[in-house]
Amino acid sequence: MTKIKDNLIQMTRFISSDWVVYAIVSASIIAVSLETGIIRISGFENKGISTYAVFFVGLSIFCIISQLIILKFVGNKLDKSFVSGRHLHLSKMKKAIVAVQLGISVLIVIILLEITLTYAYHIFFVIAVLVVSFLTAAAITALLSWRFIIWLKSHKNRIIFTYLFASLFISMSAISGVVYFLDQLLYGPPVVHAQQYADFIRHVATGNPTLVYFYAISSAVAFVLLWLGTVFLLQGYGKKIGNRKYWIIMSIPLLYFLSQFQPSILNFLLSYASDNPVLFNFIYIIMVHVSRPIGGVLFGFAFILAARRVLSIQVKGYLVVSGIGLLLLLVSYQAQALIATPFPPLGLLSASYFGLSSYLIFVGIYSCALSISHDSVLRASIRRSVETEVGFLKGIGNAEMNRRIFERVLLTSRNISETLPEETGISSSLTDKELKDYVQAALALALKKKAQNVN
């Protein structure tokens, strides 16, 4: 028994190792891209219902396992550091997200059993996966936006500012996505049976047609803001390779993404849709479905590059976690095919990653800020760096440190003001707001003097 237990521990460590997780994340992106891409050509390729059902079941099993491995990987990163122990809210959030993903996995397994045994599935379980995953993403990205607002108050930084609005629009897109999918799916049948190929392509949208525009616009704006934040984050490379080359390289993913919204390009492609529908859908997949994952690779790779500039192994790990979250976030926006109630429910696996990817982004960035705020040696090394990637870390780390100092000083001041009447008989004339303003002004003055001494 002891030998078996040791083998299981070694296997768990191997599966949770960095390179294995990187491979699993890459495979997950490919798997979800295949899931959302196959629906575009399935209506024109009569492979049979069973072929797509087997394909979906296989992908679902892989995605469930990959999500659990990624959660284990992030949990190990947090457990090995002081962050989770000192900040209990992160530990509680980790338990909550594990429960959420396990719940999503159970719902997907139920759908798989229905598909396998009855060649049908209840739309209720699909709606449940969408609502849980999207609302989780909305809550976490809203929380991340609040952290960015707090950090901006003490450290004005254009990268923080851009990522603040990006996270806000991600949260908005998640909420509008829930409303949109509920509006569309609740008009459909409660049970979706196996359909002949191309049946679901003749689906006509019902409900409120304007909701799709809110969802599409908010997600598109989020993509553009993430791109802009990445441009600012990697701007130091412009000096190394030349600003012209840098902007050409960085503009390609944005132009590629925006090309799907150009009426002239879409009209040109639609003119060939009736003559060669398979070729049209193949080009459409390349233009629409692949543009987001390519952007995700760029956005996630920026954080992985930033990790190379940091000496701390823990902070490197947190940056990698955020990078993985951005990689997965952009493939989780591919669930729109579900409104046509296809069989099997292609697009569901994409939606199941939304909450998980948002959690990875939040826990990675927030843990970086906490680690830097507690480590004076790390702050000193970051302060000496002139790289723009490290400048972002310096901003959130110093801002988090200032916030902690402010809260400690404010708590001490409140305690003194409460005990002052008992000890001296003189009550404090300062209101709570005036006390906050006084502490904030004193802290700003102290930090200004410190900066002048350093210079």
N, C-alpha and C positions, 0 to 999 in steps of 0.2 A: 504493500500500500504506500509506503514511504517513497519508494522508487517511482511509482506512478504519479504521486503528488509532485515530486521534484521535476518529473518530465513535463507535467502540465504547467508548472511555474515557468520552466525554461521556454516552453512553447508560447506562453502568454507574453513573456518578455520579448521574444523574437518577433511576434506579431505586432507588438506595440513599439518596436524600434523605429527610429526616424525614417530610414530608407524604405522599410516595408510599408509604413504609413504613406510615404510619398507615392509609392507605386500603387497603393490602394486608392488614394485620392485621384491619381491620374486615370486609373481604370474606371472609377466612379463617374468622372466627367465624360469619358468615352461612352460608358453605358447609358447615362442619362441622355446624352446627345443622340445616341442610336434610338433610344425610346421615343424621343420627340420627333426625330427625323423620319422614322419608319412610317409614322402615321400619314406623312405627306404623299408617300408613294403606294401605301397599302391599298388605296382605293383603285389603283390601276394595275396592280400586280396580284392576280388571283392565286395566292399561295395556299388558300384554305384557312378556315377559322382556327383549326387545331395548331397550325404552324405559328400563328401570332400568339395564341394562348400559351404554348410551350415557351416561346421567346419571352413573353412577359413574366411568366412564372420564374424562369431562370434568372432574369434581370432583377426581379423582386427579391429573391433569396440573396443574391449577391449584394444588393443595396442595403438590405437589413443588416447583414453581417458587417459590411463596410462601415455603416453608421455606428455600430457598437464598437468596432475597433478604433474609430476616430475618437469617440467619447472616452474610451479607455486611455488612449494616447494623451488627450488633453488632461484627463484626471491625474495621470502620472506626472505631467508637467507641474500641475498645481500642488500635488502632494509632496513633491520633492523640494518645494520652496516654502518660505515663511508666509507667503501671501495668503494662502488659504487658511492657515492657522490663525493669523492675526486679524484677518478680515472675514468674520463668520458669514457675512452676507454672500460672499463668493462661494463658500462651501454650500450654503443653502441653495444658491442658484444652480450649482452643479448637480445637486440632488434633484432639483426640480426639472432640469433639462433632461436628465437621465430618465425620470418618470415620464416626461412628455414623449421622448423618443421611443421608449418601450411601449407606451400606449399607441403611438403611430404604427409601430411594428406589429402589434397585436391586431390592429384594424386591417393592415395590409395582409396579414396571414389569413384573417377571416375572409377577405375578398378572394384570396388565392384558393382557399378551400371551396368557396362557392363556385368559382370559375372551373375548378377541376372536377367537382362532383355534380354540378347542375348546369354548367355552361350558361351561367347567368350571375349577376351580382346586384346587390341592393345599392341604390344610389346614396342611401343614408350613410353608409360607411365611407364612401368617397367624399361626401360633404364633410364628414367628421374629420377626416385626414386633412382636408383643405383648411377648415376653420381652425383646428388646433395648431397646425404648422404656421399658417399665416398670422394668426393672432399672437403666437409666441414671437415671431419675427418682429411684428409691430411693437410689442411691449419692450423687447430687448433693444431694438434700434432707437426707440423713444428714450430709453434709459441712457443709451450711449450719447444721444443728442444732449441730454441734460448734463452729462459729464463734460462734454465739449463746451457747453455754455459756461459752466463753472470754471473751466480752465481758461477760457477766453477772458474772463473778468480780470485775471491776474497776469495773463501773458497774451498779448495780441499777436497772433500769428496767422498768416493767410492760409497755411495748410490746415490748421485746426478749424479755421472759419469755413473752408471749403468742405472738409469732411463733416462738419456740423450739418450743413445744408444737405449733403448727400445722405446722411443717416436719417434726417427728417423726411426726405422724399422717399427713402426706402420704407420707412414706417407708414407714410401716406399711401404708397403703392400697395403695401400689404393689407391695409384696412380697406382701400377701394377694391382690391382684388377679392376679399371676402364678400363684400356687398355684391360685386359683379357676378361671382360664381354662384352665390346663393340665388340671385335674381334669375339666372339662366337655368340652373339645375332644378330648382323647385318647380319649374313649369314642365319638366320632363317626366317620364314614367318612373314610378318608384323602384321598378326592377328592370334592369337592362339585360335582354336576352342576346344570345349569339346572333349576329347579323351577317348577312351575306356581304362580301366585299363591296365597298363603295356606297353601302347604304348610309353610313354616318356622314359621308361627304355631302349628301343632299340635305343635311341639317340646315334649317332656317332659324336664325337667332330670334328669340322671343324676349319678353320683358322690356326693360328700359334700355334702349340702344345707346343712350349717352353715357352709361356707366363704363362701357369699354374704353371710351376716350379718356376718362379720368384715370383708369388703370394704366392705359398705354402711355399717356403723357407723363404721369408721375414716375413710372419706371424708366422712361426715356430720359427724363431730367436727372434722375438718380445716376444713370449711366454716364451722362455728360459731366456731372459734378465729380463722380469718382475718377473719371479721366482727367479732369482739371486738377484734382488733388494729387494724382499720380504724376502729372507734368511738373507741378511745384515740388513734389517730393524728390524727383529724380533730376531736377534742374542742374545740379552740379555736373552731371554727365555732359551737358551742353558745352561746358568749357573744355572738356576733354576731347570730344569728337567734333566740336564746332556747332554753333547754334543752328546753322542751316540744316545740317544732317540730323541734328537732334529733333528739330521740329518736323522734318519730313517723316522721320521714323515714328514719332509720337502721334502724328496726325493720321497715319494710315488706319489704326483701329477705329478712330472716331468717324472718319469719312466712310469707312466700311460699314459701320453701324448705321449712320445717317442715310446711307444710300437706299435703305429699304423704305424710307419715307418720301423719296423723290417720285412724284407722279409720272414723270417722263420715263424713268427707268421701269417702273411697274407696268405702265401702259405698253411699253415695248415688249416686255416679257409676256404680258397677257395676250398680245397679238399672236403668239406662238403656242398658247396653251391648248387650243383645240386641235392643232396639227400634231403636236408631239407633247402630250400631257406628262409623260414620264420625265422627259428632259426638262420641261418647265418646272416640275416639282423638285427635281434634283437641283436646279439652279436656285430655286426659291429656298431650299434647305441651306444651301451655301450662303445665301445672302442674309437670311433672317435667323435661322437657328444656330448657325455657327458664329455669327458676329458677336453675340454675347459671351460665349465661352472664350473666344479669342481676347475680348476685352478683359475677362476675368483672369486670364493668364497674365496679361500685362499688369493689372492692378495687384494681383497677388505676388507677382515676381518683384514688384517694387518693394514690398515689405521684406521679402527674402533677401534682396540686395541690401536693404538697410540693416538686416541682421548681421551681415558680414562686417559692418563698420563698428560693431559694439563688442567690447571685451567680455562682458558678462555672459556666461553660458545661459543663465536663466532668462535674461532679456532676449537673447538670441532665440531661445525656444518660444517665448511669447510672441515675438514678431513672426516667426514661422507659423504659429497657430493662427494669427490674424491673416497671414497670406493664404493659408489653406481655406479660411473662411471666405475670403474674397473670391478665390478660385471656384468654390462651390456655390456662392451666392448667385453668380451670373447664370449658372445652369438651372437654378431653381425657379427661373422666370418663364418656364416653358410649359406651364400647365393649362394654357388656354384651350388646347384641343379637347379638354374634358367637357366643355360645354356641349359638344356634339354627341356626348354619351357613347363613345366608341366601345367596341368589344374586341379585346380586353381594354380596360381603362388606361390607355397609353397617355402619359402626362402626369399620372399620379405619383410616380417615383420622383419626378422632378420636384413636385410640390413638397414632398416629404423632407427635402433637404433645406427648405427655406428657414425654418426655425433653428436648425442645427448650425447652419452657416452664419446666421446672425449672432448666435451665441459665441462661436469661435472668434468672430471679429471683435465683439465686446470684451470677452475675457482676455484676449491677447493684448489689446490696446490698454485696457484698464490695468492689467497686471504689470505691463511695462511702466506705466505711470507710478504705480505703487512701489515697485522695486527701485526705480530711480530716485523716488522721493525719500526712501529709507537709506540709500547707499551714498555716502558723501564722496567716497573714492570714485565711484562710477560717475557721479555728477561732475566731478572735477575733470575726468577724462573726456566726458561729453562736451564740457564747456570749452575745452581746448581744441575740439574738432571744428573744422569749418565746413564740413559736408552738410548739404541741405537735408539729407535723410536723418542725420543725427540731430540737426537743428529742430526737427519736429519732435524727437524724443526729449530733447532738452526743454522744449516748451511745455509738454504735458507733464514731465517729471517735476520741473520747478513749480509749475502751477499747482500740482497735487501737494507738493511740500508746503507751499504757501497756504493752501487751504487747511492742511493739518495744523500748521502753526497758528493760523487764525482761530481755528476752533478751540485749540488748547488755551490760548491767551484769553479768548472770550469766555470760556468756561471758568477760568481762574478769576477773571474780573467779576463775573456774576457772583461767584462764591464770596469774594471780598465784599461786594456791595450788599450781600445778604447778611453777612456777619458783622459788618461795620456798625449798624445801629445797636446791636447787642453789646459790643465792646466799647464803643465811644459815646453812644447815645446820639450820634449824628447820622441821619439817613442820607443816602445818596440822592442827588437831585437829577441824575442822568436817567433818561428813559432807556428802554431796551434798544431802540433804534439808534439813539445817540451814542450808546455804549459800543454798538457794532461799528458805527462810523468812526469813532475815536480809535478803536483797536485797529481798524483797517488802515487808517491814516498813519498811525504809529508804525505799523508793520511795513507799509510802503516806504516810509522814511528810512527805516532801518535797512531795508533791502537796497535802497538807493545808495546809502552810505557804503554798504558792503560792496556794491558794484564799483563804486568809485575807488575804493581801496584796492580792489582786484586789478583795475585798470592802472 
